[in-house]
């Protein structure tokens, strides 16, 4: 609850009355020391029972407080007024310019945000019917708005992806019956995946739905491979059942291998470090389950449907411009492939140069944890100078609200919610809830940029906008945040000032702020012990008594009917709000005389740091930079480290904080994750093919696919973030999958007696259609991701461009580099048929012996 004031007992002291009776604040504190007296006294035991005994003397009303004695014939009521009322305001809450009380609802770990939102809104609707007209309850911000918007957009994207994939299959097969087969297997695999998500306890959320969108183009791959081979067998004159059985049998190994490869590549997603790894475990599991189910459906349901639905006049006998154009492309591919196989080293050299170029230019890609997202929500952190009053901060907050009122009038901002005095009197927090995406023309980033420009006109406060992300990374959306550690705060302050000065020279850094500032004014009451001793003044408890009067701090609490009420001392008749008032507080001397504190103390004002921070048990000072759109988080961290190398001492260290720490942790382990993914895929392929050579041939296109993804990110201006890194890991498995179809069929032809060159040429030309169908379905299945808009579009676009751009550009490498690699390397291993003959010969010789 924010902005509320709990009921307390307020002891309003008249200091002149106390002084006239020879009493001090310390006397008042002693009189109140036992106000909540409640002590166990032991047990009263008899022959048949035992009774607990407690001693109580609790003060339970304002009258009872005023009746407490301070001295002979003097009660608290004689020198103070006691009331039960609201505590002095610690925080002030404002909603759309009106004072109010805020309630924050935090969901439990296993609860559903959408259900909570619906229930809360229903309760609010019911309450508003019964409340007076001048009291209004409304929702200022709701995470469910973004979540529901994202789910709606992903569902639309999923439906569009399914339609596009089915259209691509029809374009290749040119037959409604044949297209119907993979179209039926698609929902079966997706529904089965949702059932698996339910069984393991995951939820249908943004990440799992995003995985389903990507799976849409992948789950039909196995069905396409099986169906295309059955169709080809039917074209050779086989009957429907024979074609279904033999066609499925011929590609069984390829389907199993591609499924194992794709499922295995998602394993490293579970090992991503930190918060990102935990979030993407559901993503990896969803894709892995979808691929596994798709293979089961392709090897069972697809042959059954093919044997029933395919007609005798197979689609390969179709006529028309599409068939003519497709045959032309196949003939063209066959000619160009023969040319490439004639100069294999040239093809390899071109591939190496292409991959090396991508590696060189990869450093130009911006690095950040997540892309800027439009969540229709922005925060504003406001800091006023140290030592200002709460009223000063409230006035500045009102200026900011008046400044952004034009955005609310224009309909871009629907609610403004602010809390002043949040954590300290000079700090405040503001929440802007934007209108829904379809109801405004500007993005969240543009609106926040407008707000930041307006904030520069507000003098006397520092404010910076915070834009949260969907992954709920702690500290996200605050720009760059890091700490400098060292052995001395004085040395750290000087070093940090120098570094901040250099950072401010770069406009792309935005607002640069040093958290360590010795600007908090502090008054030291320095007691002259000798003078106090001469006067016979007991200084014990003087500090505690002054603290109670100065800021109304709690001196204790009492329990009434199981409710705790704090007790605070204050003075409204003779308030202590000026340094001179401190000197006029009277204390009692040894001879019972009352003298002002000025007779034995003097006041010294010094600036101090409001807080002293530590990182890793080392003294530290923090630095933040808001960062402009021209500066990514990763580039900012690199720039800071470069500046620190020439600015900081050897004892100082840079420690990334918040989002920068998560990015640093993710990047440091990403190379390990990629290496692990490649190793897992390589081992799976080696086990499936029973040959390291075939595994190397299949994975020859993986570097080209990653290189194409790098160029796709550069061409689109996107950053390397958590989503695009996930896409790169996926690309490893997808590129390997396409090579499996060609290599496995070439191995079959070699087993039938063909040499390496003719086997790879025939395998490539025969399998070009299923390879192109699977690649095209995966690519166009990801197109809705990059074309999507609304809630969460940035995350979908980052992932979609890696898949669409990387796989789309890498199509040529699969069709040419894989055959060339097979031609160069396959001769290093013998055909499986030769190995089987050798094994049979050795077994026969053993039996004869």
C-alpha positions in Angstrom: 0.0 0.0 0.0 1.4 3.4 -1.0 0.5 6.9 0.3 -1.3 5.6 3.4 -0.9 6.9 6.9 -1.1 4.3 9.7 -2.8 5.4 13.0 -0.3 6.3 15.7 -0.2 7.9 19.1 1.2 11.4 18.7 2.7 13.0 21.8 2.8 16.7 21.0 5.3 18.3 23.5 5.2 21.9 24.7 8.9 22.4 25.4 8.3 25.7 27.3 5.9 23.9 29.7 8.6 21.2 30.2 11.3 23.7 30.8 9.2 25.6 33.3 8.8 22.4 35.4 12.5 21.6 35.1 11.9 18.6 32.8 13.8 17.5 29.7 13.2 15.3 26.7 15.2 12.6 28.4 12.7 12.7 31.3 9.9 12.2 28.8 11.6 9.3 27.1 12.2 7.6 30.5 8.5 8.0 31.4 7.5 6.3 28.2 10.0 3.5 28.4 7.6 1.0 30.0 4.4 2.1 28.2 4.1 -1.4 26.7 5.1 -3.3 29.8 4.1 -6.9 29.3 6.4 -9.5 30.9 5.9 -13.3 31.6 6.1 -13.9 35.4 6.3 -17.7 35.3 3.8 -20.5 35.9 1.4 -21.1 38.8 1.4 -24.9 39.3 -1.0 -26.8 41.4 -1.9 -30.5 41.9 -4.3 -30.5 39.0 -3.4 -27.6 36.7 -0.7 -25.1 35.7 -1.5 -21.5 34.8 0.8 -19.1 33.0 1.3 -15.8 34.8 2.0 -12.5 32.9 2.6 -9.0 34.3 1.0 -6.3 32.2 0.7 -2.5 32.5 -0.1 -1.6 28.9 -1.1 2.0 28.1 -4.1 1.6 25.7 -5.6 5.1 25.2 -4.6 8.8 24.8 -6.0 9.5 28.3 -3.9 6.7 29.7 -0.8 8.2 28.1 -1.5 11.7 29.5 -2.0 10.2 33.0 1.6 8.8 33.0 3.8 10.5 35.6 7.0 12.2 34.6 7.9 13.6 38.0 6.2 14.3 41.2 2.9 16.0 40.6 3.6 16.2 36.9 2.0 14.0 34.2 2.5 13.8 30.5 -0.8 15.6 30.1 0.6 18.7 31.8 3.3 19.2 29.3 2.0 17.5 26.1 -1.1 16.6 24.2 -1.6 12.9 23.3 -3.9 12.0 20.3 -4.5 8.9 18.2 -4.4 10.0 14.6 -2.6 9.4 11.3 1.1 9.4 11.1 2.9 12.4 9.4 3.0 11.8 5.7 6.0 9.8 4.6 5.0 9.4 1.0 2.5 11.2 -1.1 0.7 9.4 -3.9 -0.9 11.2 -6.8 -3.0 9.6 -9.6 -3.9 11.8 -12.6 -3.4 14.9 -10.5 -5.5 13.7 -7.6 -4.2 12.6 -4.1 -5.0 9.0 -3.3 -3.8 5.7 -1.9 -2.2 3.1 -4.2 -2.4 -0.7 -3.9 0.2 -2.9 -5.6 -0.9 -6.5 -6.3 2.1 -8.9 -6.7 1.3 -12.3 -8.0 2.6 -15.5 -6.4 4.9 -17.7 -8.3 2.3 -20.2 -9.5 -0.5 -17.8 -10.2 -1.8 -16.4 -13.5 -1.4 -12.7 -14.2 -4.4 -12.6 -16.5 -6.7 -14.3 -14.0 -5.5 -11.9 -11.2 -6.1 -8.9 -13.4 -9.6 -10.0 -14.3 -10.5 -10.7 -10.7 -9.1 -7.3 -9.5 -10.9 -5.4 -12.1 -14.2 -7.2 -11.2 -13.7 -6.3 -7.5 -13.0 -2.6 -8.5 -16.1 -2.6 -10.6 -18.2 -3.9 -7.6 -16.6 -1.4 -5.2 -17.2 1.6 -7.5 -21.0 0.9 -7.4 -21.0 1.3 -3.6 -18.5 4.1 -3.0 -19.4 7.8 -2.7 -19.3 9.9 -5.8 -16.1 11.7 -4.8 -14.1 8.5 -4.4 -13.0 6.6 -7.4 -11.0 3.4 -7.7 -9.3 2.7 -11.0 -6.3 0.7 -12.5 -3.3 2.9 -13.3 -1.1 0.1 -14.7 -1.5 -3.6 -15.4 1.0 -6.1 -16.7 -1.9 -8.2 -18.0 -2.5 -5.5 -20.7 0.9 -6.2 -22.3 0.7 -10.0 -21.7 -2.8 -10.3 -23.3 -1.7 -8.0 -26.2 1.3 -10.1 -26.8 -0.6 -13.4 -26.7 -3.2 -12.0 -29.1 -0.5 -10.8 -31.5 1.3 -14.2 -31.3 -1.9 -16.1 -32.0 -2.5 -13.9 -35.1 1.1 -14.5 -36.2 0.7 -18.3 -35.6 -2.5 -18.4 -37.7 -0.8 -16.4 -40.5 2.3 -18.7 -40.4 0.1 -21.8 -40.7 -1.7 -20.3 -43.8 1.6 -19.3 -45.4 3.2 -22.7 -44.8 0.2 -24.6 -46.3 0.3 -22.2 -49.3 4.0 -22.9 -49.8 3.4 -26.7 -49.8 0.6 -26.3 -52.3 2.9 -24.2 -54.5 5.5 -27.0 -54.6 3.1 -30.0 -54.8 0.4 -28.3 -56.9 -2.3 -30.7 -55.6 -5.0 -30.1 -53.1 -5.0 -33.7 -51.8 -1.3 -33.9 -51.4 -1.3 -30.5 -49.6 -4.0 -31.7 -47.3 -1.7 -34.3 -45.8 1.0 -32.1 -44.2 -1.8 -29.5 -43.5 -3.5 -32.1 -41.3 -0.2 -33.2 -39.5 0.5 -29.5 -38.6 -2.3 -29.0 -36.0 -1.8 -32.6 -34.7 1.8 -31.8 -33.8 1.0 -28.3 -32.4 -1.9 -29.6 -30.2 0.3 -32.4 -29.0 2.9 -29.8 -28.0 0.4 -27.8 -26.0 -0.6 -31.0 -24.2 3.0 -31.7 -23.4 3.4 -28.1 -22.1 0.4 -28.7 -19.8 1.7 -32.0 -18.5 5.1 -30.6 -17.5 3.5 -27.7 -15.7 4.5 -24.9 -18.1 2.2 -22.1 -19.1 1.0 -20.8 -22.4 3.0 -17.6 -22.3 4.8 -15.3 -24.6 7.9 -17.5 -24.9 6.0 -20.8 -25.4 3.7 -19.1 -28.0 6.8 -17.7 -29.8 8.3 -21.2 -29.9 5.0 -22.5 -31.4 5.2 -19.9 -34.2 8.7 -21.0 -35.1 7.7 -24.6 -34.8 4.9 -24.0 -37.4 7.4 -23.9 -40.2 9.5 -26.8 -38.7 6.9 -29.4 -37.7 5.8 -29.8 -41.4 9.4 -30.5 -42.5 9.3 -34.2 -41.6 5.9 -34.6 -43.2 7.1 -32.9 -46.4 10.1 -35.2 -46.6 8.0 -38.3 -46.2 5.2 -37.1 -48.5 7.6 -36.0 -51.3 9.3 -39.4 -51.3 5.9 -41.2 -51.4 4.8 -39.0 -54.2 8.0 -39.7 -56.1 7.5 -43.5 -55.6 3.9 -43.1 -56.9 5.4 -41.4 -60.0 7.5 -44.5 -60.6 4.3 -46.6 -60.9 4.0 -48.0 -57.4 0.6 -48.6 -55.8 -0.6 -46.3 -53.0 0.2 -48.6 -50.1 3.5 -49.9 -51.5 4.6 -46.3 -52.2 3.6 -45.3 -48.6 5.5 -48.2 -47.0 8.6 -48.1 -49.2 8.7 -44.3 -49.5 8.5 -43.9 -45.7 11.1 -46.7 -45.2 13.6 -45.0 -47.5 13.5 -41.7 -45.6 13.0 -43.2 -42.1 16.7 -42.7 -41.2 16.7 -39.1 -42.5 13.6 -38.2 -40.5 14.9 -39.7 -37.3 18.3 -38.1 -37.7 16.9 -34.6 -38.4 14.6 -34.9 -35.4 17.4 -36.0 -33.1 19.5 -33.1 -34.4 16.9 -30.4 -34.0 15.9 -31.7 -30.5 19.5 -31.9 -29.4 20.4 -28.4 -30.5 17.8 -27.0 -28.0 19.6 -28.6 -25.1 22.1 -25.7 -24.8 19.2 -23.2 -24.3 18.7 -24.7 -20.9 22.3 -23.9 -20.0 22.1 -20.2 -20.8 23.3 -18.4 -17.6 21.3 -16.2 -15.2 17.7 -15.1 -15.6 17.7 -15.5 -19.4 18.5 -19.2 -19.1 15.7 -19.8 -16.7 13.2 -18.1 -19.0 14.2 -19.8 -22.2 14.1 -23.3 -20.8 10.4 -23.3 -21.6 11.2 -22.0 -25.1 13.7 -24.8 -25.8 11.5 -27.5 -24.3 8.5 -26.4 -26.5 10.5 -26.5 -29.7 12.1 -29.8 -28.8 8.7 -31.4 -28.1 7.2 -30.0 -31.2 10.0 -31.4 -33.4 9.8 -34.8 -31.7 6.0 -35.0 -32.1 6.3 -33.9 -35.7 8.6 -36.9 -36.6 6.1 -39.3 -34.9 3.2 -37.9 -36.9 5.2 -37.8 -40.1 6.2 -41.5 -39.8 2.7 -42.7 -38.8 -0.2 -40.4 -39.8 1.4 -39.1 -43.0 1.9 -42.5 -44.8 -1.7 -43.5 -43.8 -3.1 -40.4 -45.3 -1.0 -40.6 -48.4 -2.1 -44.2 -49.1 -5.7 -43.0 -48.9 -5.7 -39.5 -50.4 -3.1 -39.6 -53.2 -4.6 -40.2 -56.7 -3.0 -42.3 -59.4 -2.3 -39.3 -61.6 0.4 -38.0 -59.2 1.2 -34.3 -58.8 4.5 -34.9 -60.5 2.6 -35.3 -63.8 0.9 -31.9 -63.3 1.1 -29.5 -66.1 1.0 -25.7 -66.2 3.3 -22.7 -65.8 4.3 -23.6 -62.2 5.3 -27.1 -63.2 7.3 -25.9 -66.2 9.0 -23.2 -64.1 9.9 -25.8 -61.4 11.3 -28.2 -63.9 13.4 -25.4 -65.4 14.8 -24.5 -62.0 15.7 -28.1 -61.3 17.5 -28.4 -64.7 19.3 -25.2 -64.0 20.4 -26.4 -60.6 21.7 -29.7 -62.1 23.9 -27.8 -64.6 25.3 -25.3 -62.0 25.9 -28.1 -59.5 27.9 -30.1 -62.1 30.0 -26.9 -62.6 30.5 -26.5 -58.8 31.5 -30.2 -58.4 34.1 -29.7 -61.2 35.9 -27.0 -59.1 35.2 -28.0 -55.5 38.2 -26.1 -54.1 37.0 -22.8 -55.5 33.6 -23.3 -53.8 35.3 -24.1 -50.5 37.5 -21.0 -50.9 34.5 -18.8 -51.6 32.7 -20.2 -48.5 35.8 -19.6 -46.3 36.1 -16.0 -47.5 32.4 -15.4 -46.9 32.5 -16.8 -43.4 35.7 -14.9 -42.6 34.2 -11.6 -43.8 31.2 -12.2 -41.6 33.5 -12.8 -38.6 35.3 -9.6 -39.3 32.2 -7.4 -39.6 30.4 -9.1 -36.7 32.0 -6.6 -34.3 29.9 -3.9 -35.9 26.7 -5.4 -34.5 25.2 -3.6 -31.5 25.0 -5.7 -28.3 22.3 -5.4 -25.8 20.4 -7.6 -23.5 16.9 -7.1 -25.1 15.8 -4.9 -28.0 13.9 -1.8 -27.0 10.3 -2.9 -26.4 7.0 -1.0 -26.5 5.2 -2.2 -23.4 2.9 0.8 -23.3 4.5 1.6 -20.0 7.4 3.9 -18.8 8.8 4.8 -15.4 10.4 8.0 -14.3 12.9 8.2 -11.5 13.3 11.6 -10.0 16.0 12.8 -7.6 16.0 16.3 -6.0 19.1 17.8 -4.3 20.1 16.3 -1.0 18.6 17.9 2.0 15.5 19.3 0.4 12.1 19.0 2.1 9.3 16.7 1.1 7.3 19.8 0.1 10.0 20.8 -2.4 10.0 17.4 -4.1 6.2 17.5 -4.2 6.3 20.9 -5.9 8.8 19.6 -8.5 6.6 16.5 -9.1 3.7 18.8 -9.8 5.8 20.7 -12.4 6.5 17.4 -14.1 2.9 16.4 -14.1 1.9 19.7 -15.6 4.6 19.4 -18.2 3.4 15.9 -19.5 -0.3 16.9 -19.2 -0.3 17.7 -22.9 0.6 14.1 -23.7 -2.4 13.0 -21.6 -4.7 15.4 -23.3 -3.6 14.1 -26.7 -4.5 10.6 -25.6 -1.0 9.1 -25.8 -0.8 8.8 -22.0 -3.8 7.3 -20.3 -2.7 7.4 -16.6 0.0 9.2 -14.6 0.8 7.6 -11.2 3.4 9.1 -8.9 4.8 8.5 -5.4 6.8 11.3 -3.7 9.1 10.6 -0.8 9.8 7.1 -2.0 12.8 5.9 0.1 13.8 9.5 0.9 12.3 13.0 0.9 14.3 14.0 -2.2 13.2 11.0 -4.3 10.1 10.3 -6.3 8.8 7.8 -8.8 6.4 8.2 -11.6 4.6 5.7 -13.8 3.2 6.6 -17.3 0.6 4.2 -18.7 0.4 4.7 -22.5 -2.7 4.0 -24.6 -2.8 0.6 -26.4 -0.6 0.2 -29.4 -3.4 0.5 -32.0 -4.8 3.7 -30.5 -1.6 5.8 -30.9 0.7 6.7 -33.8 4.0 7.1 -31.9 6.0 4.3 -30.3 6.9 4.2 -26.6 10.5 5.2 -27.4 9.3 8.3 -29.3 7.0 9.3 -26.4 9.7 8.8 -23.8 12.1 10.8 -25.9 9.6 13.6 -25.9 9.3 13.4 -22.2 13.0 13.4 -21.7 13.2 16.6 -23.9 10.6 18.3 -21.7 12.3 17.2 -18.5 15.4 19.3 -19.5 13.2 22.4 -18.8 12.6 21.4 -15.2 15.3 23.0 -13.0 16.2 21.6 -9.6 15.7 17.9 -10.2 17.4 15.0 -12.1 15.0 12.6 -13.8 15.6 9.7 -16.2 13.1 7.4 -17.9 13.1 3.6 -17.3 11.6 1.3 -20.0 11.2 -2.2 -18.7 11.5 -5.4 -20.8 9.4 -8.5 -21.0 12.0 -10.8 -19.5 11.8 -8.9 -16.2 15.6 -8.8 -15.9 16.4 -7.0 -12.6 17.4 -3.4 -13.2 16.5 -3.5 -16.9 15.5 -0.4 -18.8 17.7 1.9 -16.8 20.5 2.3 -19.3 24.1 1.6 -18.3 24.8 1.0 -14.6 28.1 0.0 -13.1 30.2 0.5 -9.9 33.8 1.4 -9.3 35.4 -0.4 -6.4 38.4 0.6 -4.4 39.9 1.0 -0.9 39.0 4.6 -0.1 35.8 6.6 -0.7 37.8 9.8 -1.2 40.0 8.2 -3.9 36.9 6.6 -5.5 35.1 10.0 -5.6 38.0 11.6 -7.4 38.4 8.8 -9.9 34.6 8.6 -10.5 34.4 12.3 -11.1 37.1 12.1 -13.7 35.4 9.2 -15.4 32.0 10.9 -15.4 33.6 14.0 -16.9 35.0 11.9 -19.8 31.7 10.0 -20.3 29.8 13.3 -20.5 32.0 14.3 -23.5 30.1 11.6 -25.5 26.5 12.8 -26.1 25.4 9.3 -26.9 25.9 8.4 -23.2 22.9 10.5 -22.4 22.6 11.7 -18.8 25.6 10.5 -16.8 25.1 10.5 -13.0 27.4 9.7 -10.1 25.5 8.2 -7.2 28.2 9.1 -4.6 27.8 12.8 -3.7 28.9 14.5 -0.5 26.0 17.0 -0.8 23.8 15.8 2.1 23.9 18.6 4.7 24.4 17.3 8.2 24.6 19.2 11.4 26.9 17.9 14.1 26.0 18.8 17.6 29.4 18.8 19.2 29.2 18.6 23.0 31.8 20.3 25.1 32.3 17.4 27.7 34.2 19.6 30.1 31.5 22.3 30.1 28.7 19.7 30.4 30.5 18.1 33.3 30.9 21.5 35.1 27.2 22.1 34.7 26.4 18.6 36.0 24.6 17.7 32.8 24.1 14.0 32.0 24.4 13.6 28.2 23.3 10.0 28.2 20.2 9.6 26.1 20.3 13.1 24.8 20.8 12.0 21.1 17.8 9.6 21.3 15.6 12.2 22.8 16.5 14.8 20.1 16.0 12.3 17.3 12.4 11.6 18.5 11.6 15.3 18.4 13.4 16.2 15.2 11.9 13.7 12.8 9.1 12.2 14.8 10.7 8.8 14.8 9.0 5.9 16.6 10.0 5.6 20.2 8.0 2.4 20.8 4.7 0.7 20.2 1.7 -0.6 22.1 -0.7 -3.4 21.3 -4.4 -2.8 21.5 -6.7 -5.7 20.5 -3.9 -7.5 18.6 -3.1 -4.3 16.7 0.2 -2.5 17.0 0.2 1.3 17.3 3.5 3.2 17.0 4.2 6.0 19.5 5.9 9.2 18.2 7.1 12.4 19.9 6.9 15.7 18.2 6.5 19.4 19.0 4.1 21.6 17.0 3.9 24.5 19.5 7.7 24.9 19.5 8.8 23.1 16.4 12.4 22.2 15.8 12.9 23.0 12.2 15.9 25.4 12.2 19.5 24.9 13.5 18.9 27.7 15.9 16.0 25.8 17.5 18.4 23.1 18.5 20.4 25.5 20.6 17.2 26.6 22.4 16.3 23.2 23.7 16.5 23.3 27.5 18.3 20.6 29.5 18.6 20.2 33.3 21.9 20.9 35.2 23.1 19.2 38.3 21.6 21.9 40.5 18.1 21.5 38.9 18.5 24.6 36.8 17.3 24.7 33.1 19.9 25.9 30.6 19.7 26.0 26.8 21.9 23.5 24.9 23.8 26.4 23.4 25.6 26.7 26.8 27.6 23.5 26.3 27.3 22.6 22.6 28.1 24.2 19.3 26.7 23.3 15.9 28.8 22.4 12.8 27.3 21.8 9.4 29.2 19.5 7.1 28.3 17.9 3.7 28.4 14.1 3.8 27.4 11.2 1.5 23.8 10.1 2.1 24.8 6.4 1.7 28.0 4.3 1.4 27.7 1.4 -1.0 29.7 -1.8 -1.3 30.1 -4.3 -4.1 31.6 -7.7 -3.3 32.6 -6.4 0.2 34.6 -3.6 -1.4 33.9 0.1 -1.1 32.2 1.3 -4.3 30.5 4.2 -6.0 27.9 3.8 -8.7 27.6 5.5 -12.0 24.6 5.4 -14.4 24.1 6.6 -17.9 20.7 6.8 -19.6 22.1 6.1 -23.1 20.6 7.5 -26.3 19.3 5.2 -29.1 22.6 5.7 -30.9 24.5 3.9 -28.1 23.8 0.2 -27.3 24.4 -1.2 -23.8 27.3 -3.5 -25.0 29.0 -0.6 -26.8 28.6 1.6 -23.8 30.2 -0.9 -21.5 33.1 -1.3 -24.0 33.5 2.5 -24.1 33.5 2.8 -20.3 36.2 0.1 -19.9 38.3 1.9 -22.5 38.0 5.2 -20.7 38.6 3.6 -17.3 41.9 2.1 -18.5 43.4 5.6 -18.7 41.5 7.1 -15.8 41.3 4.7 -12.9 44.1 3.5 -10.6 45.3 -0.1 -10.4 43.3 -0.6 -7.2 40.0 0.3 -8.9 37.8 -2.2 -10.7 34.7 -1.8 -13.0 31.7 -3.9 -11.8 28.7 -4.1 -14.2 25.4 -3.7 -12.4 21.7 -4.5 -13.2 21.2 -5.0 -16.9 24.8 -4.6 -17.8 25.7 -7.4 -15.3 23.2 -9.7 -16.9 24.5 -8.9 -20.4 28.1 -9.4 -19.3 27.1 -12.8 -17.8 25.2 -13.9 -20.8 27.9 -12.8 -23.3 30.7 -14.5 -21.3 28.9 -17.9 -21.6 27.4 -17.5 -25.0 30.5 -18.8 -26.8 30.4 -21.9 -24.5 26.8 -22.3 -25.3 27.4 -22.2 -29.1 30.3 -24.5 -28.8 28.2 -26.9 -26.7 25.4 -26.8 -29.3 27.8 -27.6 -32.2 29.3 -30.4 -30.2 26.0 -31.9 -29.3 24.8 -31.8 -32.9 28.1 -33.3 -34.1 27.9 -36.2 -31.7 24.3 -36.9 -32.6 25.1 -36.9 -36.3 28.1 -39.1 -35.8 26.1 -41.6 -33.8 23.3 -41.6 -36.4 25.5 -41.9 -39.4 28.1 -44.1 -37.6 30.6 -41.9 -39.3 32.5 -38.8 -38.3 33.0 -37.9 -42.0 29.3 -37.7 -42.7 28.8 -35.6 -39.6 31.5 -33.1 -40.8 29.8 -33.0 -44.3 26.4 -32.3 -42.8 27.8 -29.5 -40.6 29.8 -27.9 -43.3 27.0 -25.4 -44.0 26.6 -24.3 -40.3 29.3 -21.6 -40.4 27.8 -20.2 -43.6 24.3 -20.1 -42.0 25.7 -18.2 -39.0 27.6 -15.9 -41.3 24.3 -15.2 -43.2 22.6 -14.4 -39.9 25.4 -11.9 -39.1 24.8 -10.1 -42.4 21.0 -10.2 -41.8 21.5 -8.4 -38.5 23.9 -5.9 -40.1 21.5 -5.1 -43.0 18.5 -4.6 -40.8 20.4 -2.7 -38.1 19.2 -5.1 -35.4 21.3 -5.9 -32.3 22.7 -9.1 -30.9 20.5 -9.7 -28.0 19.0 -12.6 -26.1 16.4 -13.3 -28.7 18.8 -13.2 -31.7 21.3 -15.4 -29.8 18.5 -18.0 -29.4 17.9 -17.7 -33.1 21.6 -18.4 -33.8 21.5 -21.5 -31.7 18.4 -22.7 -33.6 20.1 -22.0 -36.9 22.8 -24.6 -36.1 20.2 -27.4 -36.0 18.2 -26.1 -39.0 21.3 -25.9 -41.2 22.4 -29.3 -40.2 18.9 -30.7 -40.9 19.0 -29.6 -44.5 22.3 -31.3 -45.2 21.0 -34.6 -43.7 18.5 -35.1 -46.5 21.2 -34.9 -49.2 23.9 -36.8 -47.3 21.7 -39.7 -46.2 20.3 -40.3 -49.7 23.8 -40.1 -51.2 25.0 -42.8 -48.7 22.1 -45.0 -49.9 23.2 -44.6 -53.5 26.7 -45.4 -52.6 25.5 -48.5 -50.9 23.7 -49.4 -54.1 27.1 -49.3 -55.9 27.4 -45.8 -57.3 30.7 -43.8 -56.9 30.9 -40.7 -54.8 30.6 -38.1 -57.6 27.5 -39.7 -59.2 25.9 -40.5 -55.9 26.1 -36.9 -54.6 25.0 -35.5 -58.0 21.9 -37.8 -58.2 21.1 -37.3 -54.5 21.2 -33.5 -54.7 19.1 -33.3 -57.9 16.5 -35.8 -56.6 16.3 -34.3 -53.1 16.3 -30.7 -54.2 12.6 -30.4 -54.0 12.1 -31.6 -50.4 15.2 -29.6 -49.4 13.7 -26.5 -50.9 10.2 -27.2 -49.5 11.5 -27.6 -46.0 13.7 -24.6 -46.2 11.1 -22.4 -47.8 8.4 -23.5 -45.2 10.7 -22.7 -42.3 11.7 -19.3 -43.9 8.2 -18.2 -44.8 6.9 -19.5 -41.5 9.1 -17.0 -39.8 8.1 -14.1 -42.1 5.0 -13.2 -39.9 7.4 -12.7 -37.0 9.2 -9.9 -38.8 6.0 -8.4 -40.1 4.2 -8.4 -36.8 3.3 -5.3 -34.8 1.8 -4.5 -31.5 2.8 -5.9 -28.1 6.1 -7.8 -28.1 6.8 -7.2 -31.8 10.4 -6.2 -31.1 11.2 -9.6 -29.6 9.5 -11.5 -32.4 11.3 -9.4 -35.0 14.7 -10.0 -33.5 14.2 -13.8 -33.5 12.5 -13.8 -36.9 15.2 -11.9 -38.8 17.9 -14.3 -37.6 15.8 -17.3 -38.9 14.4 -15.7 -42.1 17.6 -13.8 -43.0 20.1 -16.4 -42.0 18.3 -19.4 -43.4 17.1 -17.5 -46.5 20.6 -16.3 -47.4 22.1 -19.7 -46.6 19.9 -21.6 -49.0 22.6 -21.6 -51.7 25.2 -23.0 -49.4 23.1 -26.0 -48.6 22.5 -26.7 -52.3 26.1 -26.3 -53.3 28.4 -26.5 -50.3 27.0 -29.7 -48.9 27.6 -31.7 -52.3 31.1 -30.2 -52.6 32.0 -31.2 -49.0 30.6 -34.7 -49.7 32.6 -35.0 -52.9 35.8 -34.0 -51.0 35.3 -36.0 -47.8 33.1 -38.9 -48.4 35.9 -40.9 -50.1 37.6 -41.1 -46.7 35.0 -43.5 -45.5 33.7 -46.7 -47.0 30.0 -47.3 -47.8 27.9 -48.9 -45.1 27.1 -51.8 -47.5 30.8 -52.6 -47.8 31.2 -52.6 -44.1 28.2 -54.9 -43.7 29.7 -57.3 -46.3 33.0 -57.3 -44.5 31.2 -58.0 -41.2 29.2 -60.9 -42.8 32.4 -62.4 -44.2 34.2 -62.2 -40.9 31.2 -63.8 -39.1 31.0 -66.6 -41.7 34.7 -67.3 -41.3 34.3 -67.4 -37.5 31.4 -69.9 -37.9 33.5 -72.2 -40.1 36.4 -72.1 -37.7 
